[in-house]
Amino acid sequence: MLVVGATRILRPAVTALSERAVSVTAVARSAADLRELADEYPDLVTPLVADVTAPDVGAVLRAAAERAPLTGAVVYAPAVPPGALADLVGAVVPGPVVVLATSEWAVPTEPGTDAGEWTPNDLPAQARSGVAARMLVLGWHEGEQAARWHTPDEISAAALALLDAPVDRNAVLGTVRPWSSRPR
């Protein structure tokens, strides 16, 4: 399994996969954080220091897939449009690919749509992918007191549930409307 963003927001996903005895190629920019993660699961986590915004990342991922076939992926890289990232990862991962898209992709584009219903089908073109990727749009948790962003544990659990889903589908974690109620 390929996990991009493995040392921060998707660290709980790496832990959960490792506890299922799934081998993980963990991708992040920090060599030190990746070493720490690999030390926790020495037989299951293979660290791969890479920046998904780098021009050679496609070659890096292809080389990783040649060393150990990748059966699926969970990918978070907010600096890259989700569609481009899904296409890049989908080129080396034959199984399901879950791409996490930040709530910024759900910003209302037309006046008066702040409170309207929104689904991942409303994603703009650059957020979509040519490959069969499952998009998880990260919204926020609407609490009784105040709205809050989701935790890495909540995000990882939702991403793995979407990865394990029997059919390709997209989902929103939490809510993205009304846009004016998002946490600041």
C-alpha positions as CSV (number, residue, x, y, z in Angstrom):
1,M,0.0,0.0,0.0
2,L,1.2,3.5,-0.8
3,V,0.5,6.3,1.7
4,V,1.5,9.8,0.8
5,G,1.5,12.2,3.7
6,A,2.5,9.3,6.0
7,T,4.1,11.2,8.8
8,R,1.5,13.8,9.6
9,I,-2.2,13.7,8.7
10,L,-2.2,10.0,7.5
11,R,0.1,8.6,10.2
12,P,-2.9,6.9,11.9
13,A,-3.6,5.2,8.5
14,V,-0.1,3.8,8.4
15,T,-0.5,2.5,11.9
16,A,-3.9,0.9,11.1
17,L,-2.6,-0.7,7.9
18,S,0.5,-2.0,9.8
19,E,-1.7,-3.4,12.5
20,R,-3.5,-5.3,9.8
21,A,-0.1,-6.7,8.7
22,V,-0.2,-4.7,5.4
23,S,3.1,-3.6,4.0
24,V,3.2,0.2,3.5
25,T,5.4,2.4,1.3
26,A,5.3,5.5,3.4
27,V,6.0,8.8,1.5
28,A,6.8,12.1,3.2
29,R,9.4,14.9,2.9
30,S,11.0,14.4,6.3
31,A,13.6,11.6,6.4
32,A,13.7,11.8,10.2
33,D,10.0,11.4,10.6
34,L,9.9,8.5,8.1
35,R,12.8,6.7,10.0
36,E,10.9,7.0,13.2
37,L,7.8,5.5,11.6
38,A,9.7,2.7,10.0
39,D,11.4,1.9,13.3
40,E,7.9,1.4,14.8
41,Y,7.0,-1.1,12.1
42,P,10.4,-2.4,10.8
43,D,9.0,-5.3,8.8
44,L,6.0,-3.5,7.4
45,V,6.9,0.2,6.7
46,T,9.3,1.1,3.9
47,P,10.2,4.8,4.0
48,L,10.3,6.8,0.8
49,V,11.5,10.4,1.1
50,A,9.9,12.3,-1.7
51,D,8.1,15.6,-2.4
52,V,5.1,15.2,-4.6
53,T,5.6,18.6,-6.0
54,A,9.1,17.7,-7.4
55,P,9.4,17.2,-11.2
56,D,10.8,13.7,-10.7
57,V,8.2,12.3,-8.4
58,G,6.6,10.2,-11.1
59,A,9.9,8.4,-11.6
60,V,10.4,8.0,-7.9
61,L,6.9,6.4,-7.5
62,R,7.5,4.1,-10.5
63,A,10.8,2.9,-9.0
64,A,9.0,2.2,-5.7
65,A,6.3,0.2,-7.4
66,E,9.0,-1.8,-9.3
67,R,10.6,-2.7,-5.9
68,A,7.4,-3.7,-4.3
69,P,4.1,-3.9,-6.1
70,L,1.5,-1.4,-4.8
71,T,-2.0,-2.7,-4.4
72,G,-3.7,0.6,-3.4
73,A,-3.0,4.1,-2.2
74,V,-4.1,6.8,0.2
75,V,-2.8,10.2,-0.9
76,Y,-2.7,13.6,0.8
77,A,-0.8,16.4,-0.8
78,P,-2.6,19.7,-0.5
79,A,-0.1,21.6,-2.7
80,V,-1.0,19.5,-5.8
81,P,-4.4,19.5,-7.5
82,P,-6.2,16.3,-6.5
83,G,-6.9,15.3,-10.1
84,A,-3.2,15.6,-11.1
85,L,-2.2,13.7,-8.0
86,A,-4.7,10.9,-8.7
87,D,-3.4,10.6,-12.3
88,L,0.2,10.5,-11.1
89,V,-0.4,7.8,-8.5
90,G,-3.0,5.9,-10.6
91,A,-0.2,5.4,-13.2
92,V,1.8,3.2,-10.8
93,V,-1.0,1.8,-8.5
94,P,-3.4,-0.7,-10.2
95,G,-5.7,-0.9,-7.2
96,P,-7.9,1.6,-5.5
97,V,-6.6,5.1,-5.0
98,V,-8.1,7.5,-2.4
99,V,-7.1,11.1,-2.8
100,L,-7.8,13.6,0.0
101,A,-8.9,17.0,-1.3
102,T,-8.9,19.9,1.1
103,S,-12.1,21.9,1.7
104,E,-10.7,24.7,-0.5
105,W,-11.9,22.8,-3.5
106,A,-15.5,23.3,-2.2
107,V,-15.3,27.1,-2.1
108,P,-18.6,28.5,-3.5
109,T,-18.0,29.9,-6.9
110,E,-21.3,31.6,-7.4
111,P,-23.0,34.1,-5.2
112,G,-25.7,32.6,-3.1
113,T,-24.4,29.1,-3.1
114,D,-22.9,29.3,0.4
115,A,-25.6,27.3,2.0
116,G,-26.6,25.1,-1.0
117,E,-26.0,21.3,-1.0
118,W,-22.6,20.3,-2.2
119,T,-21.2,16.9,-3.3
120,P,-17.9,15.8,-4.7
121,N,-19.6,15.8,-8.1
122,D,-19.4,19.6,-7.8
123,L,-15.6,19.5,-7.8
124,P,-14.0,21.8,-10.4
125,A,-12.3,20.2,-13.4
126,Q,-8.7,20.5,-12.1
127,A,-9.7,18.6,-9.0
128,R,-11.0,15.6,-11.0
129,S,-9.0,12.8,-12.4
130,G,-8.9,10.7,-15.5
131,V,-8.2,7.6,-13.5
132,A,-10.7,5.8,-11.2
133,A,-9.8,7.6,-8.0
134,R,-11.9,7.9,-5.0
135,M,-12.0,11.5,-3.7
136,L,-12.4,12.2,0.0
137,V,-13.1,15.9,0.4
138,L,-12.1,17.1,3.8
139,G,-14.8,19.3,5.4
140,W,-15.2,20.1,9.0
141,H,-17.0,18.7,12.0
142,E,-20.1,20.8,13.0
143,G,-20.2,20.8,16.8
144,E,-22.7,22.1,19.2
145,Q,-20.3,24.7,20.5
146,A,-18.3,25.5,17.4
147,A,-17.1,23.9,14.1
148,R,-13.6,22.3,14.1
149,W,-11.3,20.6,11.6
150,H,-11.1,16.8,11.7
151,T,-8.3,15.1,13.5
152,P,-5.7,12.9,11.7
153,D,-7.4,9.9,13.4
154,E,-10.8,10.8,11.9
155,I,-9.3,11.6,8.5
156,S,-7.3,8.4,8.4
157,A,-10.3,6.3,9.4
158,A,-12.5,7.9,6.7
159,A,-9.8,7.4,4.1
160,L,-9.3,3.7,4.9
161,A,-13.1,3.2,4.9
162,L,-13.2,4.7,1.4
163,L,-10.2,2.6,0.3
164,D,-12.0,-0.6,1.6
165,A,-15.3,0.3,0.0
166,P,-16.5,-2.4,-2.5
167,V,-17.2,0.2,-5.2
168,D,-15.6,3.4,-6.4
169,R,-17.3,6.3,-4.9
170,N,-16.5,9.8,-3.6
171,A,-17.2,11.2,-0.1
172,V,-17.1,14.2,2.0
173,L,-15.8,14.0,5.6
174,G,-18.0,16.2,7.6
175,T,-19.6,19.2,6.0
176,V,-18.6,21.9,3.5
177,R,-21.8,24.0,3.8
178,P,-22.6,26.5,4.8
179,W,-19.2,27.7,3.8
180,S,-19.4,30.6,6.2
181,S,-19.5,28.2,9.2
182,R,-16.1,26.7,8.5
183,P,-13.5,26.9,11.3
184,R,-11.1,29.8,11.2
